[in-house]
Amino acid sequence: MATLKHNIDTIALGVNRDPFKVLGPRSARKNWVVRCWQPQAQAVELVTVDEKPLAKMNRIHADGLFEARLPLPTTDYRLRLIEQGNSRVIDDPYRFPSPLGDLDRHLMREGSHLKLDDKLGANLIELDEVKGVHFAVWAPNASRVSVVGSFNDWDGRRHPMRLHLNNGVWDLFIPGMGSGELYKFELLDAEGGLLPLKADPFARRMESPPGNASIVHYDDYQWQDDSWISNRSEKNTLDGPMATYEVHLGSWRRGNNNSFLSYRDLASDLVAYVREMGYTHIELLPVTEHPFDGSWGYQPIGLFAPTYRFGNPEDFKYFIDACHQQEIGVIMDWVPAHFPRDEFGLGLFDGSHLYEHADPRQGAHQDWGTLIFNFGSAEVVNYLLASALFWIEEFHIDALRVDAVSSMLYLDYSREPGEWLPNQYGGNENLEAVAFLRRMNEQVHARGGVTIAEESTAWPQVSHPIYNGGLGFSYKWNMGWMNDSLAFFKEDPVHRSYHHDKLTFGLLYAFNENFILPLSHDEVVHGKSSLIGRMPGSSWQAFANLRLYYTFMYGHPGKKLLFMGGEFAQQREWNHSTSLDWHLLDLPLHAGIRQLVKDLNRLYQTSPALYEIDFDAGGFEWIDCSDNQQCVISFLRRGKNPAELVVVVCNMTPIVRHNYRIGVPAAGRYRERFNSDASAYGGSGVGNLGAVNSEQIGAHGREHSLNLNLPPLAALILQLD
């Protein structure tokens, strides 16, 4: 009796860690006992399914614990509550067993449950023929966990959860609950201290700040992209074209009063624009839920919820569906490297360092003020893996671009001596993060997805197969090419002959990885200036330089990426709080840049030589990389078919080069497929009248050559007929 009284008292105090030992139906000597905890009720009665009286329940604790004793066992009953004179009938959550099976609990414990989002979080299910919501959360070091929300007046005593001791998961089925309910988890730490209310790590939808509650969400979206998904693996091959438009959804274009466009607005306007411009892919800065606009999504708080800012999850699916129906692949930036310290998030989730390392030398980012996931925890790795697969499978995302990979790979990333802990072998490699990345890449690829690493160091074989010792990414951003090429084009042409190596050095390692050439959002913020703002010279020269730069990029080996606004030479730095400056398109030079990018995309997709062999030296050959005195480079690009051949010639000075001779591998007529100095783009119109016939005059070690007019600050792309 003393034990029962203690258990009843702990229920009333809200500190009982095993409420199913007290509440719900159970045998008690010669009787069958039903207890319920309803502190808001004046009276409670047990009734049948059709609401016929079974027994009146006695108040056995002044704070609201009721009990009824029955002569025969029953688990199929309801509770009639009398609250402030009103009557309602509910199902008792504590009469239901846990829907978590032995296999689920085993896989959770070992960190290998790859459909974790179907078991943890808030899932609408039917249990014993009753519909409701199953809540489950991992919090092994908590002494009590409850579901709270407006449905129970945010009272943590009302819906305490059941603890599964073998894996630290707490769960509770609340019958009768449906989609749209706001909820959080209330936790007591190991010492019984009350923690700040926590959002659900697996929430499918979240409330806008300052509430930050999770929202029970039922999704019945009907996809229309079967054709795309069935052929997705063929559309994302290494030998296919990939021209990506990188976008921040909140600032591509704004609505009235500077309001956000919705996912459905963007499905109409943005998708049509990307299609018109000829891009093959769109890359989204993170759309996972994040509390602070200024983080651009790179400090996520909910790795299973698309942000509330532009609509609900079905609206986001509609956007992706629209992309696929227009033959546009969708890449999503995904951030498993770190998370913010907001008290309703993952930090100190159950009062312990559950998701992050306890030691700040491993668990805290000094640069960003964020916390680092503990990649040595099987459960944390399982959480991240489940998130990656969730976006590929549930939202039909085609590729994940993994942010800040370098910070994951190195234990001493941005740390001074003494500020980091070496691995078991004394090195600076984060072996646990490496294992996680390899496993993530393996699982995403198995489901038809693609992975892209933002990795800025010389870590070897980032985009090589795991079985060959690589990390297993599909692609890697070529940060070296980006830094070197931007540094070159920033130079005044009079000095460029001294910096020729910045254009040529990248070809020494261009085929070590499957590279993407990124001119991303990071290059147009934080005082770096816009791309057009970095180009030297007069206004005309600046625009000519940018046209030359883009053409050089499209000719260079590697897939292509350009951040929004760059396609029409946005002049100011990117500001996440406002729309791009679309009015600039009323100016001829800006309109010319956009037309140039549009035409480059068309040329790129129709010229296999420009994309089929991006990652092998067989697709590239220098014609002349040593003419630094005249600051001209020329090279060949080849396709799988030997007949697919293009010549790229770049004049990096504002001087017209007449009678400039380059050697070519075959005799014939070379069409001028592209000229960045064309008058349609705002150029001077210098060129070669559409085509040049080769001459049997030796040059650059070849028997045949072309005699060209090289326009100023311009690139030519020629193709053998």
Phi, psi and omega in degrees: 000323180296321179295317178298316179298320179297316180297320179295318179296321181291328174298314181296326180278349181075034181233012181278128183267359178219071186296338181288349173282342183247315188267160179086190183274144177194158177280146179214098185056242184269358183248168170249123187249137172237127178237147175218155181244105183224074186297342181272352186267145173275329179206155179222140179230138172280133178226165178279180179301322179267021170068030172272143184298136172251311181192147171279141181263138180268141175283113181255357172217136187301333183279352174129025174264126184243151182217142172228142178248132184238148179286334182236149179295144171207137174239357182252081183223171175230166177247125172262118183258136172253113184232114179050043177086351180258154182240137173212153182248131180228162169277149180270116180303335188270009172262358185257140174285167176286135174281358178282115181279173180301319181294318177303311183294323178295313181295323176297317183296322181269000175074036182231023179269099189274359169243047185299328181292342176280347184244325178259162184091213180240111183238128176284121182222175171241122183236123183052044177066019177240130179274145179181198182240129175264119177258136176210141182210142178271117180204069190295338184257007176279151175264345172198140176228136178228153169269130178231154179181185179296337180292341176228028177058029179056034182262110184292349178279344193278324183228063174293149188256166179270135178262130170265106189298332186284346180218003175074017179265135175253140179213161178198133173263123178252105183290150176083349181279147181229190182294147175102348181289135173276140180206160168216176175251133174256125184237144166255137180286184186299333179266003179091006179284140181281127180266162172301146178303138185249136170289156181287122177301337181253017181303135177275343182205146182225152179283152177289152175300153007271000182293311176058024178284156170277157183232126173298129186225128173254129186242119179238031183297137179254109184290148178238021186247031183304319182298316180296310185296321182293337181246015188300319183297332179281338182272345184244039181273155181295337181262016178256166178288145179212097177243111192252136175256112182272132190224138164258112189299332184280351184223008175298308174209143179250159177267199179299144180056033178062027181281158176291145164283148180278166175305321182286325173299315181293328177297333177272304190282308184292316182297319178297321180294315180297320177296315180298322182283348175086017176286149177269334184221155171239133178248128183258125166304156195310131175252001172296150189300137180213142186282334190244118180304322185292350176277352182061015182097356184276004171236079188282147178248342181221106187275010177233008185235123170292144187299143180295342192301331187240005178137193183263176183301323178296325178296321178293321176299321178300320178298312180297318178302316180297320177300312183295323180292340175260016177064036178245124176282153182242121175252135179239129173292131185230136193237089175264006186278328188197171179209157186283168185269005182311135190294340179272002183263212190277340183298134181045050193300313180249025184091351177241170176281080189278309182268338182246162173292144177288323181281120181299342176291344176241334191254001183227135174272121181287326183288320191252355180067026184246176179253149184257132177300145177274095183287355175272354179268123180300322182289323178292316177299319178300319178301313181291319178299316180299323178295313181302313182289330178302315182289326178290316187272312186282323185250003176060024174299138184272329184209146174250123172264113187273121185280148169054044180297324180302321181293338178276326188283331188246126177292335181259020182302120178055037180231147177272163176306137182089351181258009180214162180248130179289163176283183186297341179259005179088003182267177182260006180279135176274091187296327180290322177293322177299315179298319178297313182298319178297316180294319179298313180299318180299315183289320179294316180296325180296340180255016175085007181268169180238148177234145183228131181259127165270096187225123193250010182249190180264023177307128187283148168058042178298319182253029176257156181300150179297322183292347175256012179093005181275176176279340174092009175290155175285318184220163173226137173294136179267085183289331178296314177301316182299311182295316182293315184292320177295320179297321179295311185289342175286338181289143171297137182307332181294338181258356190293334181298337180275355183236022183304327184295339179293336177272331188261335185300322183300336180285349175289334181234010188299338185249013176284335181223168172273091193271144164252135178270108188256121164250085196260183179300329182295343183268000183230031180220174172057041175081005180282344183081165175286172178296315179294330179291341179271347184282132185278169172092187178296174179303314181298317181294322179299314180292324177295319177300317181293319176298319177297315182300312181297320181292320174302317180298316182290335176277335186286145176302140180123149176288165191244144174215132179224131179285147181307145183092328177295333184287347173231021175062055171308131188271324179269163176298155177294135176236117184293348185267354183222167178290159168298161183273073185294339179296341180298338181292350173285348181262132188304319183294321178290317177298326179294321177298316180297319179296322178298313180297318178300315181290325176298318178298319179294314179299315182302312184288339181258009181235090182306332179297339182271355181216341189291322182238071180276336193241024178217141182298343179293346179265002185219144175207129175292138163269308177207117177248008189247004183275062180289336181297319178264355177059051177236137171236149179214142182204167178251146168238137184237148172262182179295325174279123182305336179286342179277104186214130173232153178246131178242127180230126183239125176256110187270013180237162179277016181261132174287127180257102176276149175054044179270119188258134174229144176282144179230155188281347183212151176283153176146189181262125181254113179283142175276091184289331184207140178219110184291351178265010181300145182298333179297338180261000184098010181273185184273347176085011176288138180189207187232032175056031172091341182193158177222133174270137179291159176236149180276064177235124184293142176198140176054038177075014180238152184285334183244155182209166176244141175254109192247154163261117180264116179293161184286138178044058187208163177234145175246142170238118183243150181226136179288125176290000000 
